[in-house]
Amino acid sequence: NLPMTTLPPVRPPAKAGRKGKHSQRTLLDATDLPAPGFVQAFCASQQLSQAIAAERHCNANGQAAYLKKKQQQLAYVEEAHKREQPPLEAIAAPEILRGELRRDAVFHHGAAGVPAPLTGAAALDICDLRGGGVPMVKVGNEAFVCREKRLENQKNFLASRKVRHDAALEEFQRAVDVLSEECQQEVEGATTRVKKDLEEKVVESNAILEPLEPPPLPERPEGEEPLVLDETTLLDELHDLPLDGTIDPAKAKAVAAENAALKALRALGERTEGEVRGILKAVEASTLTRKKRIESFAGAEGELARIDQLRKSKMEELLKSLVEALTAAAHVVHGEAERLVEEKALSFDQVLLDNRKAMHQLEAKLTVQALEDNKEYKVRWHKGLLLWKQQRHRHSMAVVMRRIRSNEFRQPDSLIEAVGRVRDHQAYVLNQRKELMDELFCIPQQR
């Protein structure tokens, strides 16, 4: 028996077309594979259409921007055409001269309304207008005196402009000097306040460390026995000598100083370790407050920075007023006025830069000084800690020795009774706890 193979179905015959000349048939069935060229043709056409669409999309924004820019340029040109233009200099100069001649002809004339004849130097020949294609204008009806008067008026007018210009500059300089004095006074006041605060912080730190630094014991004169600080005499009462003249005043003062030093040593020995550690924390807190005060004085947002900011705002107002005054005086052209104002602004900017530099240097110096003082305070505290350990040991030994010498150990009946009561109470509490534990363990367990 041979295996049977499955054959594809037989295609039906193609139908005859119109008039039987052409036949229509299916190129591909569902089970047939398309040719590679056929698929590549479809993919190429799709890729081409996508590329053309992307190119159109990219060029659309550029074309719109170009059209918009072109419309703006056309609008600017149209606005420039519509703008009112000043008259030409060749036309304006003769018109100004004619107006002046008409005024002179009205107010200055000869007898019976006839203009006085002018000869020689009295005739005015306007030859300055020859340049630039302007026709020469000759005037002969202006007297020499009138011309001199007009020139004198013109000179006075120009001098008044110069006076106004100089007055504006002088007023600006006076205002700047007043502003500088005000800022100087504010800086001096802020410096005085911060100096006072820093000195108070130094005094406060020294006062905090004072308990750890008792005064030294004065040296005894020759012939007297040196003072020995042992445990048996450390807690003895100290009595100062009277200063009523019965005893040598120098000896009384020496005894008083010695007693004061001994009292300070006793007070240091009576302090606990927590109190000594607390002194270091207090010193650190004082140093931190000092740093904050320095930052509030010379920091980026401190008092000096606020003063400079105030000076800057007022200086801007003064410069605006100077520009308005120079423009109103019209003694110099706008370019020269701008240069004058720019020189004033540059000098003021240099002052601000120098102030800011000095402010940073001052902040750095004050901060370094505060850190150096803090290091010194820590060294002093460490020395005080060592002295406290020594005095604490002596104080503890002195307390023990005094208790030993007292009646506390010679007649200990009260102590024996107290210890017996404590022992009975402890036994009572122990029995109660044992009964409670026995009761707990006797409870049957539920299964």
Buried (B, 14 or more C-beta within 10 A) or exposed (E): EEEEEEEEEEEEEEEEEEEEEEEEEEEEEEEEEEEEEEEEEEEEEEEEEEEEEEEEEEEEEEEEEEEEEEEEEEEEEEEEEEEEEEEEEEEEBBEEBEEEBEEBEEEBBEEEEEEEEBEEEBBBEBEEBEEEEBEEBEBEBBBEEBBEEBEEEEEEEEEEBEEBBEEBBEBBEEBBEEBEEBBEEBBEEBBEEBEEBBEEBBEBBBEBBEBBBBBEBBEEEEEEEEEEEEBEEBBEEEEEBEEEEEEEEEEBBBBBBBBBBBEBBBEBBEBEEEEBEEBBEBBBEBBEEBBEBBBBBBBEEBBBBEBBEBBEEBBEEBBEBBBEBBEEBEBBEEEEBEEBBEEBBEEBEEBBEEBBEEBEEBBEEBBEEBEEBBEEBBEBBEEBBEBBEBBBEBBEBBBEBBEEEEEEEEEEEEEEEEEEEEEEEEEEEEEEEEEEEEEEEEEEEEE
